[in-house]
């Protein structure tokens, strides 16, 4: 690749300013085109950050791919604290141990009994269940031991069926580590875990397990703003594992459908709406093949059915800044009863809350966020979109005094950064 004739901007804010000036736009005009506040544009150009949806809106207003705002060859312009290194020390030691000439450096091991592979598999399932129930403290406590035990099992069984099973268990354990680390925004460590999980799955010729880890990797890449790669890795893997519909199992349909949903999400965020629609059309095929049924994989990609595809279609409308269409489509979706139903659609409900804010209905957004806070606070704590949606709703409220729901949410989210 030829060298650039000018320095590459070190952060998205500098890149945004460069593209804006190239097009002869003032900050005010760009904010108007993107349907964002002037404060958002000013904040970003000063080096601040925002939700990926805001970057998408700005990219669309500038006529570029969203990923173009993140194309940078320079180092990070700000220093980072070491708190996450301490908080994640045990998991960091398990997922990314130091390497020497002879391989991984491990702590001296005492004489241990033969690894119990069925028990390790059961523990992995228990941790997967804890994650989906938002018991993140339990996940963080148990994951390091499971990953260490899986490494030990792979070393102990160096051949045969036991070695293959040990690799499968380690792949599952690393997938869960990658999913948890992505949730808490330890992205580089999550990438290490998911890369190793994919390699283990490939070594034992398990395309379904590899696809599940690639699905998690797609989520990670989207959170990092690596939208081109997220789309490419998701769709390429979906092509590779595409099942014959007449013979497909629920699990194979679910894995295929989930990858397509992620590919569509990445394309939509990358200002490629036609591509997003085409990918999602294939996803509908997977959902239709399941009929009224549901595919479930607790320890990897979760749940998939026709609603998963519908929710993604609605989310794509939000990314395209069509909040009225988001609400119309959301009204047609059945609302499952009970906490399980809310958990299944909670990410969708954040989209609906954001659509209310875009239409200046702060109370509608607050009601949704409050119901999520009441039922699933640990998950909500890690959703930056939820925090920003609440502060936007609060900023547009015409009330002189906070309601009880607003006070609860203000105490939960804290002051705006």
FENFENQUI-V743467 format. One line per field, one symbol per residue. phi: phi as a letter, one per 30 degrees, with the letter a starting at -180 (. if undefined). psi: psi as a letter, one per 20 degrees, with the letter a starting at -180 (. if undefined). burial: I if it has 24 or more other C-alpha atoms within 12 Angstrom, else O. A space follows every 50 residues. Layout:
phi = ???
psi = ???
burial = ???
//
This chain:
phi = .ddddbededaedddddedddecicdddddddddhbdeddddddddjdba dddddddddddcibdedddcdbcddddbdbdceddddceddddddbddcb ecjdcbdecddbdeecdedddddedddeddddcicddddddcdedddedd edddddccaiddddddddddddddddddddddecicdddddddddddddd dddchcddddddddedddddddddicdeddddddddddddceddedcdde dddddddddddddddddddcibddddddddddddddddddiddbcbbedb cibbaddeddddddddddedhbdddeddddddddcddiddddddcddddd dddddeddcicdddddedddddddcbddddeccdeddddddddddcdcdd bddddddedddddiddd
psi = pqqqiqqppirhghgggghghhjkqrhggggghilrqhhgggggijjarr qhhhggggghhikrqhihijopirrpiqqqrjghhghjgghghghmqqpa hjbpoqqpprpqrpqnghhgghgghghgghgijkmhggghhhgghggghg ghhhhgnjrahhgghhhgghggghghgggghghjkmgghgggghghgggg hhhjlnhggghghhghhggghhhijmhghggghghghghhjproghjqrg ghggggggghgggggggghjkmhgggggghhhhhggghhicirqppnhje jcqpahhggghhggghhghjlmhhhghghhhipqoqqrhggghhjhhghh ggghggghjkmhhggggghhhgghhmhhghhjnhhgghgghgghhiqjqh qqrhghgghhhghaqp.
burial = OOOOOOOOIOIIIIIIIIIIOOOOOOIOOIIOOIIIIOOIIIOIIOOOII IIIIIIIIIIIIIIIIIIIIIIOOOOOOOOOOOOOOOIOOIIIIIIOOOO OOOOOOOOOOOOOOIOIOOIIOIIIIIIOIIIIIOIOOIIOIIIIIIIII IIIIOIOOOOOOIIIIIIIIIIIIIIIIIIIIIIIIIIIIIIIIIIIIII IOOIOIIIIIIIIIIIIIIIIIIIIIIIIIIIIIIOIIOOIIIOOOOOOI IIIIIIIIIIIIIIIIIIIIIIIOIIIOIIIIIIIIIIIIOOOIIIIIII IIIIIIIIIIIIIIIIIIIIIIIIIIIOIIOOOOOOOOOOOIIIIIIIII IIIIIIIIIOIIIIIIIIIIIIIOOIIIIIIIIIIIIIIIIIIIOOOOOO OOOOIIOOIIOIIOOOO
//
